[in-house]
Amino acid sequence: MKKYISLLLAFIMTFSFMNVTPNKVRKVHAASVMDAPVLDTLSTFYNETVNLSYQASANASFVVPVSVAALGNLSLDIDLSSFTEDYLVKIYSDDSYISLIQTTLLSSSETSHKIDIMMGGTSTIYMFFSPAVVYDDSTNDTVSSDASADASSDASSDPVEAIMNFTIKATLSPATEQEINESKTLSNKTWTKKRVITTSSSVYYKVNVSTYTALQLTSNNTNINVCLYNSSKKTKLSSVVPLKSANNFHTTFALKKGTYYIKVTSDYSASYQLYSKMVKVPTKYGTTLKKAKSIELNQTVVGLLDANKKKNVGEFYKVKLTSDTKLQLAFYVECTSSSFMLEVYDNSKKELSTSNFRCTNSSLLYINSTSEMPAGTYYFKVSKTKKATSGCYALIAKKR
């Protein structure tokens, strides 16, 4: 299951919802990346494993820059043995923290985590670590009233600041070690042959998939654009996606069984290669509320909204609460454009009035019930808001 979750990007915004007839959605946010201290840069080199140990205040937010030597696969092993809280690590491609390229939830129940990123070229990425907690800003833009109360009650004391020790191990494998695919039919974990393209030309690559598959494409040139077509090359199944440094030179399409074509164009005359990674994702969902797939609390459901699926056509799940429960939903999305939608329905299959939650590329929503939800069955619908998009999602329902 972890390999499917690694496809997904995360954490831009969080929301809360109330059961049955909620008054409004209260917007919440995590600590600002702009205020986080920047720790020492981790510099990588081809075929060398680099270890760097760090210290940070307990439950603090911080940034670790990672200097990437060149095109290749970057493997990051993070040892969090002293962490007592769950953390999110958001990876940005710029020091203004605008372009989010990947985020992973680091559970404190596991002492080590691994992140793999195919890097499109020489660059520095910025890893923003922050506690995976929700701060309520329904009344202000700082911290919740509960947190403020806790702080004031402890003001007279002078607690010893706890320190977290952690290590990041980085290995950069050069792209030249990857297998080169001479044909124009894409295959898993291979680079295409180097080709030259101009502004007036285009190149088509054939894609054959035997089951539901997430296709990730990475370019080694920032001027390359890709677009998904059907088997006849006549119908566009996506918008044109630029493989820029802002999205780490890559994008992901979700495909069901069939034949497709990737059309490559360029803003300038350029020499390029494409790296293709294909992950088969088993999908089990209901096609209607009545046929919703049963899931358990704490079970992670991973699915694809493929390029052929029409907008607003849902994939349905349901969870049964045996007692009154405060519920939290985590909804992860990676999509080529636009957004995915999560809708929540109550035991009578009536949509909750504030249940429409949109989740864009590179994002995650935490959705918290602000009061206990009565025992019963609740239903979830996942759909896309625009036909010309596709991608992966994960949904987790758990007790707060």
C-alpha positions, -999 to 999 in steps of 0.1 A, spaced: 0 0 0 29 24 8 40 24 -29 6 37 -39 6 64 -13 40 75 -25 24 86 -57 3 111 -39 12 146 -30 -1 164 0 -12 192 24 -22 226 11 -53 233 32 -75 218 60 -112 220 67 -136 209 94 -172 198 90 -202 193 114 -225 164 112 -261 165 98 -267 203 96 -234 221 101 -234 259 103 -203 266 83 -169 253 73 -141 266 96 -109 271 78 -77 260 95 -40 260 87 -6 247 97 25 268 107 38 291 80 68 278 61 80 314 58 86 316 95 104 282 98 141 282 105 164 268 77 188 241 87 220 230 70 219 221 33 222 185 24 244 183 -7 241 152 -29 266 137 -54 262 109 -80 265 74 -65 274 87 -30 253 82 1 254 114 22 243 114 59 235 146 78 223 147 114 201 176 127 186 189 159 153 208 163 130 218 191 103 193 198 72 198 177 89 226 158 86 234 121 118 237 100 132 236 65 160 214 52 174 224 17 187 195 -4 211 203 -32 207 180 -62 238 175 -84 221 166 -116 194 146 -134 186 113 -116 167 95 -89 169 110 -54 163 86 -25 158 102 9 159 80 41 147 99 71 153 86 107 128 100 131 134 78 161 131 107 185 99 122 170 68 118 193 43 135 169 33 128 133 50 151 108 43 163 73 72 170 50 63 193 21 89 195 -7 92 227 -27 112 235 -58 119 271 -48 130 290 -17 99 312 -20 79 280 -11 54 286 -39 59 255 -61 49 224 -41 62 192 -58 56 164 -32 46 159 4 46 128 26 30 121 60 56 108 84 39 87 111 56 87 145 46 51 148 74 43 124 110 53 130 121 56 94 106 68 62 118 67 26 110 92 -2 120 88 -38 119 116 -63 129 116 -100 148 149 -104 147 165 -138 181 183 -134 204 203 -112 185 222 -86 179 227 -49 147 215 -33 134 226 1 119 201 26 95 218 50 88 197 81 58 206 102 38 188 129 7 172 114 -17 190 137 -45 214 130 -46 250 143 -80 266 144 -80 302 130 -117 307 129 -111 337 152 -76 348 143 -46 339 122 -23 327 149 -32 297 170 -64 282 184 -80 295 215 -73 261 232 -36 265 224 -36 301 236 -52 290 269 -26 263 274 2 288 267 -11 313 292 -16 287 319 20 276 316 34 311 314 46 310 350 66 279 345 99 276 327 99 241 310 131 226 297 130 227 259 129 192 244 152 185 215 146 161 186 175 144 169 171 131 134 191 120 104 185 123 67 204 100 43 204 110 6 215 89 -24 214 103 -60 214 76 -87 224 90 -121 199 89 -150 227 75 -172 224 42 -153 187 39 -163 177 17 -191 172 35 -225 141 25 -245 149 28 -282 112 24 -293 84 49 -292 63 26 -270 68 37 -234 78 10 -209 81 10 -171 112 26 -155 130 35 -188 142 66 -205 132 73 -241 159 77 -267 173 113 -269 154 132 -296 154 168 -309 121 186 -312 113 221 -326 84 245 -320 68 233 -353 72 195 -347 58 169 -323 65 134 -312 40 107 -303 47 78 -278 25 48 -275 13 36 -241 -2 2 -235 -17 -6 -201 -33 -39 -190 -51 -26 -159 -57 6 -140 -23 23 -140 -7 56 -128 17 68 -155 43 93 -143 63 111 -169 95 131 -162 114 153 -186 151 163 -186 143 196 -204 121 223 -189 107 233 -223 89 200 -229 50 198 -229 30 166 -229 -7 158 -237 -26 125 -235 -45 112 -265 -68 82 -271 -57 52 -293 -66 70 -326 -46 101 -317 -77 121 -325 -92 128 -291 -74 148 -263 -78 132 -229 -60 159 -210 -49 195 -212 -14 203 -224 9 199 -193 43 217 -192 70 197 -175 85 227 -158 109 229 -129 79 242 -108 64 207 -110 97 189 -108 96 183 -145 69 156 -141 32 149 -142 10 118 -136 -19 105 -158 -44 78 -146 -53 52 -172 -76 23 -174 -69 -7 -196 -62 3 -232 -39 20 -257 -30 57 -255 -6 82 -270 15 109 -254 21 139 -277 53 158 -269 57 194 -280 82 221 -270 82 259 -265 117 260 -281 140 238 -302 153 213 -277 169 179 -271 150 159 -245 143 125 -230 113 112 -211 114 89 -181 82 68 -177 72 51 -144 40 29 -144 24 17 -112 -6 -6 -113 -32 5 -88 -59 -20 -78 -92 -1 -76 -123 -13 -58 -152 11 -55 -190 13 -58 -206 30 -89 -235 44 -69 -244 52 -33 -264 20 -31 -234 0 -43 -208 19 -22 -177 -2 -13 -174 -9 25 -142 3 42 -131 1 78 -119 29 100 -81 35 96 -82 17 62 -64 35 34 -83 34 1 -62 42 -30 -79 49 -63 -76 64 -97 -99 88 -116 -88 78 -151 -86 100 -182 -117 85 -198 -140 91 -168 -164 120 -171 -165 147 -146 -189 143 -116 -191 105 -122 -184 92 -87 -165 64 -70 -184 55 -38 -173 42 -4 -190 38 30 -180 34 66 -201 22 95 -198 38 129 -209 15 156 -211 43 182 -211 81 183 -177 91 170 -157 122 162 -145 115 127 -115 127 107 -111 122 69 -78 125 51 -82 131 14 -49 130 -7 -48 140 -44 -23 141 -73 -39 151 -106 -29 167 -139 -51 198 -136 -83 212 -120 -93 192 -89 -110 162 -73 -142 165 -52 -151 146 -20 -187 146 -10 -201 132 23 -236 117 28 -253 107 61 -270 75 71 -301 83 51 -280 90 20 -286 127 23 -257 149 13 -244 170 42 -247 207 36 -210 215 38 -197 183 24 -182 195 -9 -145 195 -5 -123 202 -35 -87 190 -35 -62 202 -62 -29 188 -74 -3 184 -47 -28 187 -18 -44 170 11 -75 179 31 -80 170 67 -118 171 73 -128 170 110 -162 166 125 -166 193 152 -189 171 172 -196 135 176 -213 119 146 -242 96 155 -237 59 150 -247 48 115 -233 44 79 -217 74 61 -210 75 24 -183 92 4 -182 101 -33 -150 109 -51 -151 125 -85 -132 150 -107 -144 185 -115 -131 186 -151 -131 158 -177 -96 167 -190 -79 157 -158 -69 124 -142 -49 112 -113 -46 93 -80 -63 98 -47 -63 82 -12 -90 84 14 -87 75 51 -114 76 77 -104 74 114 -115 84 148 -102 118 160 
